[in-house]
Amino acid sequence: MTPDAAPVEPPAPATEPDEPFWGYADLALLIGLALPSLIAAAAFVMIIAASVGHPGRSAATVLGVQFLAYGFWFVCLYALLKLRYGRPFWQSLAWRRPSGRLTNFLAAGAALALVVAALGAALRTPDIDMPIKELLREKASVALVGLFAVTLGPLCEELIFRGFLQPLLVRSLGAAAAIPLTAAVFAIPHGPQYAWSWQHVVLITLAGSAFGWVRFRTGSTMAAAVMHAGYNFVFFVALVARWEELSTAW
């Protein structure tokens, strides 16, 4: 007679690495710090511009304010996670290399841009005289806008929206509701750029939903950011190519 085998304990369910340890009070704090970040950035850039005799309302100063405001807000998010909770910043926001090549996500972003452009044509989106058009009249500003569109912009937006906000909403509402809701919130700051055209807001929400779906399926905010960069790059190239003012200004 053989002794009974020891009972095998079922494996404990794996802890979801993206389970947020922050809450809605932290979200409210981060939102509340957005305006002070913008004001601080504007004040800093204007002081520097005045000290060197640079026009205060030039394209370079506008871009400088935007760059710095994102940087300040990024520091606020870092302080919230690292100093308040003592948790690793990048790991907490699921900034990890996804399985598969990053170029695949870059290409997916470019393909998404073409789909969104086709949908925009179908929706008859109005031609908005966007403020960014003024920035593209100077060579240096064109380079800065392009750099921002494919680096700091996608990085900060994806860390904040898909890295910080979306996991919180997924925990409360589930992925099916959280992904489009996060995308709708993502579209709000972009609304003024397009004079709150409903077609543009809908298209940005759809693009944000695609970024959110990739973030959810891969578990990687990096994947969403790379896809976002590819998306922005296509639209930036199209934007530059269609404006005759650039060639006449140069």
ROVO-806567 format. One record per residue: x, y, z of N, C-alpha, C, O in turn; residue in one letter. Coordinates in steps of 0.2 Angstrom, whole numbers. Each point is the difference from the previous one (the first is absolute). Layout:
BEGIN
   nxx   nyy   nzz  caxx  cayy  cazz   cxx   cyy   czz   oxx   oyy   ozz rest
     X     Y     Z     X     Y     Z     X     Y     Z     X     Y     Z    A
...
This chain:
BEGIN
   nxx   nyy   nzz  caxx  cayy  cazz   cxx   cyy   czz   oxx   oyy   ozz rest
     4    -6     0    -4     6     0     4     6     0     5     1     4    M
    -6     3    -9     5     6     0    -4     6     4    -6     1     0    T
    11     3     3    -3     6     4    -3     5    -5     2     1    -6    P
    -7     2     9    -4     5    -4     5     6    -2     4     2     4    D
    -5     0   -10     4     6    -2    -2     6     4    -6     1     1    A
    11     3     0    -2     7     4    -5     4    -5     2     0    -6    A
    -7     3     9    -4     4    -4     4     6    -4     4     3     4    P
    -6    -2   -10     4     5    -3    -4     6     0    -6     1    -2    V
     9     5     5    -4     6     0    -1     3    -7     5     0    -4    E
   -11     2     3     0     4    -7     4     6     0     0     4     5    P
     3    -2   -11     4     6     0    -4     6     2    -6     1    -3    P
     9     3     6    -4     7     2     0     4    -7     4     0    -4    A
   -10     3     4     0     4    -6     5     6    -1     2     3     5    P
     1    -2   -11     5     5     0    -3     6     1    -5     2    -2    A
     9     2     6    -2     7     1     1     4    -6     5     0    -4    T
   -10     4     2     0     4    -6     6     6     1    -1     4     4    E
     6    -4    -8     5     5     1    -2     7    -1     3     4     2    P
    -8    -3    -6    -3     6    -2    -5     3     5    -3     5    -1    D
     1    -9     6    -5     2     5     2     6     3     5     0     4    E
    -9     6    -5     3     6     3    -1     0     8    -5    -2     3    P
    10     5     0     0     1     7    -2     7     2    -1     2     6    F
     0     2   -11    -3     7     1    -7     0    -1    -3    -5    -2    W
     0    11     4    -7     0     0    -3     7    -3     4     4    -3    G
   -10    -3     3    -3     6    -3     2     6     4     0     6    -4    Y
     2    -6    10     2     6     3     7     2    -3     1     6    -1    A
     3   -11    -1     6     2    -3    -1     2    -7     4     5    -3    D
    -9    -7    -1    -2     2    -6    -2     8     0     2     4    -4    L
    -6    -3     9    -2     7     1     6     5     1     0     5    -2    A
     4    -8     6     6     4     2     4     2    -7     3     5    -1    L
    -2   -11    -3     4     1    -6    -3     5    -5     3     4    -3    L
   -10    -4     3    -4     4    -4     1     7     2     1     5    -4    I
    -1    -4    11     0     7     3     7     3    -1     1     6     0    G
     4   -10    -1     7     2    -1     1     2    -8     6     3    -1    L
   -10    -4    -3     1     1    -7     0     8    -2     5     2    -3    A
   -10     1     6     0     8    -1     6     3     3     4     4    -3    L
    -2    -5     9     6     3     3     7    -2    -4     4     4     0    P
    -4   -10    -3     5    -2    -4     1     4    -6     5     3    -2    S
   -11    -1    -1     0     4    -6     2     7     2     4     3    -4    L
    -7     0     9     2     7     2     7     0     2     3     5    -2    I
     0   -10     6     7     1     1     4    -1    -6     5     4     0    A
    -6    -8    -5     3     0    -6     0     6    -4     5     3    -2    A
   -11     0     2    -1     7    -4     5     5     3     3     4    -3    A
    -4    -4    10     4     6     3     8    -1    -1     3     5    -1    A
    -1   -11     2     7    -2    -1     2     2    -7     6     3    -1    F
    -9    -5    -4     2     1    -7    -1     8    -1     5     2    -4    V
   -10     1     6     0     7    -1     6     4     3     2     5    -3    M
    -1    -7     9     6     3     3     7    -1    -4     3     5    -1    I
    -2   -11    -1     6    -1    -4     0     4    -7     5     2    -2    I
   -11    -2    -1    -1     3    -6     1     8     1     4     3    -5    A
    -6     0    10     1     7     1     7     1     2     3     6    -2    A
     0   -10     5     7     1     2     5     0    -6     5     3     0    S
    -7    -7    -5     4     0    -6    -2     4    -6     2     0    -6    V
    -8     4     7    -3     4    -5    -3    -4    -5    -1     3    -6    G
    -2    -8     7    -4    -4    -5    -7     1     1    -3     2     5    H
    -1    -1   -11    -7     1     0    -4    -4     4     1    -7     0    P
    -5     9     5    -3    -4     5    -6    -4    -3    -2    -5     3    G
     0     6   -10    -5    -4    -3     2    -3    -6    -4    -1    -4    R
    10    -1     4     3    -3    -6    -2    -7     0    -2    -3     5    S
     3    -1   -11    -1    -7     0     4    -4     5    -2    -4     3    A
     9     7    -2     4    -4     4    -2     0     7     1    -4     4    A
    -4    10    -2    -2     1     7    -6    -4     2    -1    -3     5    T
    -4     2   -10    -6    -4     0     2    -7     1    -2    -3     5    V
     7     1    -9     2    -7     0     4    -1     7    -1    -6     3    L
     5    10    -1     3     0     6    -4    -1     6     1    -4     5    G
    -7     8    -5    -5    -1     6    -3    -7     0    -1    -3     5    V
     0     1   -11    -4    -7    -1     5    -5     3    -2    -5     3    Q
     8     5    -6     5    -5     2     1     0     8     0    -5     3    F
     1    11     0     1     1     7    -6    -2     4     1    -3     5    L
    -7     5    -7    -6    -2     3    -1    -8     1    -1    -2     5    A
     3    -1   -11    -1    -8     1     6    -2     4    -1    -5     4    Y
     7     8    -4     5    -2     5    -2     1     7     2    -5     4    G
    -5    10    -2    -2     2     7    -5    -5     2     0    -3     6    F
    -5     1   -10    -5    -4     1     2    -7     1    -2    -4     4    W
     7     2    -8     3    -6     0     4    -1     7     0    -5     3    F
     3    10    -1     4     0     7    -5    -1     5     1    -3     5    V
    -7     6    -5    -6     0     5    -2    -8     0    -1    -2     6    C
     0    -1   -12    -2    -7     0     6    -4     3    -2    -5     4    L
     8     6    -5     6    -4     3     0     1     7     1    -5     4    Y
    -2    11    -1     0     1     7    -6    -3     3     1    -3     6    A
    -7     3    -9    -5    -4     3     1    -7     1    -2    -3     5    L
     5     0   -10     1    -8     1     6    -1     4     0    -5     4    L
     6     8    -6     6    -1     3     1     2     8     2    -3     4    K
    -4     9    -3     1     3     6    -6    -1     5     1    -2     6    L
    -7     2    -8    -6    -1     4    -1    -8     2    -1    -1     5    R
     2    -3   -10    -1    -7     1     7    -4     0     0    -6     2    Y
     5     9    -4     7    -4     0     0    -5    -5     3    -5     2    G
    -7     5    -7     0    -5    -5     4     2    -7     1     6    -1    R
     2   -11    -2     3     1    -6    -4     4    -6    -5    -3    -1    P
     7     8    -1    -4     4    -5    -2    -4    -6    -5    -1    -2    F
    10     0    -2    -1    -3    -7    -3    -7     1    -5    -1    -4    W
     7    -3     9    -3    -7     0    -8     1     2    -4    -4    -2    Q
     3     9     7    -7     1     2    -5     2    -6    -6    -2     0    S
     9     5    -5    -4     3    -5     1    -5    -6    -2     2    -6    L
     4    -8     7     1    -5    -5     4     2    -6    -2    -2    -6    A
     7     5     7     5     2    -5     5    -5    -1     5     0     3    W
    -7    -5    -7     4    -6    -1     0    -2    -8    -5     2    -3    R
    10    -5     1     0    -2    -7    -5    -5    -1     0    -5     3    R
    -4     6    -8    -5    -6    -2     3    -5    -4     6     0    -2    P
   -10    -6     2     3    -5    -4    -1     2    -7    -5     3    -2    S
     9    -5    -3     0     2    -7     4     6    -1     3     3     5    G
    -2    -1   -11     5     6    -2    -4     6     1    -6     1    -1    R
    10     4     4    -3     7     1    -2     3    -7    -5     4    -1    L
     8    -6    -4    -1     3    -7    -7    -3    -2    -3     4    -4    T
     0    -9     6    -6    -2    -1    -6     4     2    -5     2    -3    N
     7     1     9    -5     5     4     1     7    -4    -5     3     0    F
    11    -2    -2     1     6    -4    -4     0    -6    -4     5    -2    L
     4   -10    -2    -4    -1    -6    -7     0     1    -4     2    -4    A
     2    -5    10    -7     0     2    -3     7     1    -5     1    -2    A
     9     3     5    -2     7     1     0     4    -7    -5     3    -1    G
     9    -5    -4     0     3    -6    -6    -2    -4    -4     4    -3    A
     2   -10     4    -6    -3    -4    -6     3     3    -5     1    -3    A
     5     0    10    -6     3     4    -1     7    -3    -6     2    -1    L
    11     1     0     0     7    -3    -4     0    -6    -4     5    -2    A
     6    -9    -3    -3    -1    -6    -8    -1     0    -4     3    -3    L
     3    -8     8    -7    -1     1    -4     6     3    -6     1    -3    V
     9     2     8    -3     6     2    -1     5    -5    -5     4     0    V
    10    -3    -4    -1     5    -5    -5    -2    -5    -4     5    -2    A
     3   -11     0    -6    -2    -4    -6     1     3    -5     2    -3    A
     4    -3    10    -6     1     3    -2     7     1    -5     3    -1    L
    11     1     1    -1     8     1    -3     2    -7    -4     5     0    G
     6    -7    -6    -2     2    -6    -8    -2    -1    -4     3    -2    A
     3    -9     5    -7    -3     0    -5     5     4    -6     1    -2    A
     9     1     8    -4     4     4     0     8    -2    -3     4     3    L
     6    -3    -8     1     7    -2     2     5     5    -3     5     2    R
     9    -7     1     3     4     5     1     7    -2     3     1    -6    T
    -4     4     9     1     7    -2     8     2     0     3    -3     4    P
    -1     7    -8     7     2    -1     1     6     6    -2     5    -2    D
     5    -7     7     1     4     6     6     4    -1     5    -3    -2    I
    -5    10     3     6     4     0     3    -1     7     0     4     4    D
     4    -9    -4     3    -2     7     6     4     2     4     3    -5    M
    -3    -1    11     6     4     2     6    -3    -2     5     4    -1    P
    -4   -11     1     6    -3    -2     2     3    -7     6    -1    -2    I
   -10     3    -2     2     2    -7     4     6     1     5     1    -4    K
    -6     3     9     5     6     1     7    -2     1     5     3    -1    E
    -5    -9     5     7    -2     2     4    -3    -5     6     0     0    L
   -10    -2    -6     4    -4    -5     2     5    -5     2    -2    -6    L
    -2     9     7     3     5    -4     7     1     1     4     3    -5    R
    -1    -6    10     7     1     1     4    -7     0    -3    -5     3    E
     9     5    -6     3    -7    -1     2    -3     7    -2    -6     1    K
     4    10     4     2    -3     6    -7    -2     4     1    -6     3    A
    -6     9    -4    -6    -2     3    -3    -7    -3    -3    -4     4    S
     4     4   -10    -2    -7    -4     3    -5     3    -3    -6     2    V
    10     6    -1     4    -5     3    -2    -2     8    -1    -5     2    A
    -1    11     1    -2    -1     7    -7    -3     1    -1    -5     4    L
    -3     7    -9    -7    -3     0     0    -8    -1    -3    -4     3    V
     7     3    -9     1    -8    -1     3    -4     5    -2    -5     1    G
     7     8     2     4    -3     6    -5    -1     6    -1    -6     3    L
    -3    11    -2    -5    -1     6    -5    -5    -2    -2    -4     4    F
    -1     4   -10    -5    -5    -3     2    -7     1    -4    -4     1    A
    10     2    -2     2    -7     0     4    -2     7     2    -6     0    V
    -1    11     4     4    -2     6    -4     2     7    -3    -4     2    T
     4    10     0    -3     2     6    -7     0     1    -3    -2     5    L
    -1     4   -11    -7    -1     0    -3    -7     1    -3    -1     5    G
     5    -4    -9    -2    -6     1     2    -3     7    -4    -4     3    P
    10     5    -1     3    -3     6    -5     3     6    -2    -4     4    L
     1    10    -3    -3     3     5    -8    -2     0    -3    -2     5    C
     0     3   -11    -7    -2    -1    -1    -7     2    -5    -1     3    E
     9    -3    -6    -2    -7     2     2    -2     7    -4    -4     3    E
     9     6     0     1    -1     7    -6     2     4    -2    -3     5    L
     0     9    -6    -6     3     4    -6    -3    -2    -4    -2     5    I
     2     1   -11    -7    -2    -2     0    -8     0    -4    -3     4    F
     8     0    -7     0    -8     0     4    -3     5    -1    -6     2    R
     6    10     1     4    -3     5    -3     1     7     0    -4     5    G
    -3    10    -4    -3     2     7    -7    -1     0    -3    -3     5    F
    -1     7   -10    -7     0     1    -3    -6    -2    -5    -3     3    L
     6     0    -9    -3    -6    -2     0    -6     5    -6    -3     1    Q
    11     1     2     0    -6     5    -5     2     5    -3    -5     3    P
     3    11    -1    -5     2     6    -7    -1    -2    -4    -3     4    L
     2     5   -10    -6    -1    -3    -2    -7    -1    -6    -3     1    L
    11    -1    -4    -1    -7    -1    -2    -4     7    -4    -4     0    V
     8     6     5    -2    -3     6    -7     1     3    -3    -4     3    R
     1    10    -5    -7     2     2    -6    -2    -5    -5    -2     3    S
     7     3    -9    -6    -1    -5     1    -6    -5    -4    -2    -3    L
    10    -1     3     2    -5    -5     3     3    -6    -1     6    -2    G
     4   -10    -2     4     2    -6    -5     3    -5     2     5    -3    A
    -8    -8     2    -4     2    -6    -3     7     1    -1     4    -5    A
     0    -2    11    -2     7     1     6     5     2     0     6    -2    A
     5    -9     5     6     5     2     4     2    -6     2     6     0    A
    -1   -10    -5     4     2    -6    -3     6    -4     4     4    -1    I
   -10    -5    -1    -3     6    -3    -1     6     4     0     6    -2    P
    -1    -7     8    -1     6     5     7     3     1     0     7     0    L
     5   -10     1     7     3     0     1     3    -7     3     6     1    T
    -5    -8    -6     1     3    -7    -4     6     0     3     5    -3    A
    -9    -5     5    -4     6     0     3     6     5     0     6    -2    A
     3    -8     7     3     5     5     7     2    -4     1     6     0    V
     2   -10    -3     6     2    -4    -2     5    -6     5     4    -1    F
   -11    -5    -2    -1     5    -5    -2     7     2     1     5    -3    A
    -3    -4    10    -2     6     2     6     5     0    -2     6    -3    I
     8    -7     5     5     5    -1     2     2    -7     2     5    -1    P
    -4    -9    -4     1     1    -7    -5     4    -3     1     3    -6    H
    -7    -3     9    -6     4    -3     1     7    -2    -1     2    -5    G
     4     2    10     2     7    -2     4     1    -7    -1     5    -3    P
     5   -10     2     4     1    -6    -4    -1    -6     2     3    -6    Q
    -8    -6     6    -4    -1    -6    -7     4     1    -5    -2    -3    Y
     5     7     7    -6     4     1    -6    -4     2    -5     1    -1    A
     7    -7     5    -5    -4     2    -5    -3    -5    -6    -1     1    W
     9     0    -7    -3    -3    -5    -2    -8     2     5    -3     2    S
   -11     2    -2    -2    -7     2     3    -6    -4     1    -5     3    W
     0     7    -9     3    -6    -4     7    -1     2     2    -6     1    Q
     2    11     0     7    -1     3     0    -3     7     4    -4     1    H
    -9     6     3     0    -3     7    -1    -7    -1     3    -4     4    V
    -8     2    -8    -2    -7    -1     6    -4    -3     2    -6     3    V
     2     9    -8     6    -4    -3     5    -1     6     4    -5     0    L
    -3    11     4     6    -1     5    -2    -5     5     4    -4     2    I
   -11     3     0    -2    -5     4     1    -7    -3     2    -4     4    T
    -3     3   -10     1    -6    -3     7    -2     0     2    -6     1    L
     2    11    -3     8    -1     0     2    -2     8     4    -5     1    A
    -7     9     3     2    -2     7    -2    -7     3     3    -3     4    G
    -9     1    -7    -3    -7     2     5    -5    -3     1    -5     3    S
     2     6    -9     5    -4    -3     6    -1     4     3    -5     1    A
    -1    11     1     6     0     5    -1    -4     6     4    -4     3    F
   -10     5     0    -2    -3     6    -1    -7    -1     2    -4     5    G
    -5     2   -10     0    -8    -1     6    -3    -1     1    -5     3    W
     4     8    -6     7    -3    -1     3     0     7     3    -5     2    V
    -4    10     2     3     0     7    -3    -5     4     4    -4     4    R
   -11     3    -5    -3    -6     4     2    -7    -2     1    -4     4    F
     0     3   -11     1    -6    -2     7    -2     1     2    -6     1    R
     3    11    -2     7    -2     1     2     1     7     6    -3     2    T
    -9     6     2     2     2     7     6     5     0     4     0     5    G
    -3     3   -10     6     5    -1    -2     7    -2    -3     1    -5    S
     4     4     9    -1     7    -2     5     2    -5    -2     4    -4    T
     8    -7     4     5     1    -5    -3    -1    -7     1     3    -5    M
    -5    -9     4    -3    -2    -6    -4     6    -3     0     1    -6    A
    -5     1    11    -4     5    -2     3     7    -2    -2     3    -4    A
     8    -2     8     3     7    -2     4    -1    -7     0     5    -3    A
     2   -11     2     4     0    -7    -6     0    -5     2     3    -6    V
    -7    -6     7    -6     0    -5    -2     8    -1    -1     2    -5    M
     0     1    11    -2     7     0     5     4    -4    -1     5    -4    H
     8    -6     5     5     3    -4    -1    -1    -8     1     5    -3    A
    -2   -11     1    -1    -1    -7    -6     3    -3     0     3    -5    G
    -5    -2     9    -6     3    -2     1     8    -1    -2     3    -5    Y
     5     0    10     2     7     0     4     1    -6     0     6    -3    N
     5   -10     2     5     1    -5    -3     1    -7     1     4    -4    F
    -6    -9     2    -3     1    -6    -4     6    -1     0     3    -5    V
    -4    -1    10    -4     6     0     5     6     0    -2     5    -4    F
     7    -5     7     5     6     0     3     1    -7     0     5    -3    F
     2   -11     0     2     0    -7    -5     3    -5     1     4    -4    V
    -7    -6     5    -6     2    -4    -1     7     1    -2     4    -5    A
     2    -2    11    -1     7     1     5     5    -3    -2     5    -3    L
     8    -7     4     6     4    -4    -1     0    -7     1     5    -3    V
    -2   -11     0    -1     0    -7    -5     4    -3     0     2    -6    A
    -6    -1     9    -5     3    -3     0     8     0    -4     3    -3    R
     8    -1     7     0     8     1     5     3    -4     6     0     0    W
    -9     4    -5     4     4    -5     4     6     4     5     2    -2    E
    -8     0     8     3     5     3     8    -1     2     4     4     1    E
    -3   -11     0     7    -2     2     5     2    -5     5     3     2    L
    -7    -5    -8     5     1    -5     1     8    -2     6     2    -1    S
   -11     2     2     1     7    -1     3     3     6     4     5    -1    T
    -5    -7     7     3     3     6     8    -2     0     4     4     2    A
    -2   -10    -5     7    -1     0     4     3    -6     6    -1    -1    W
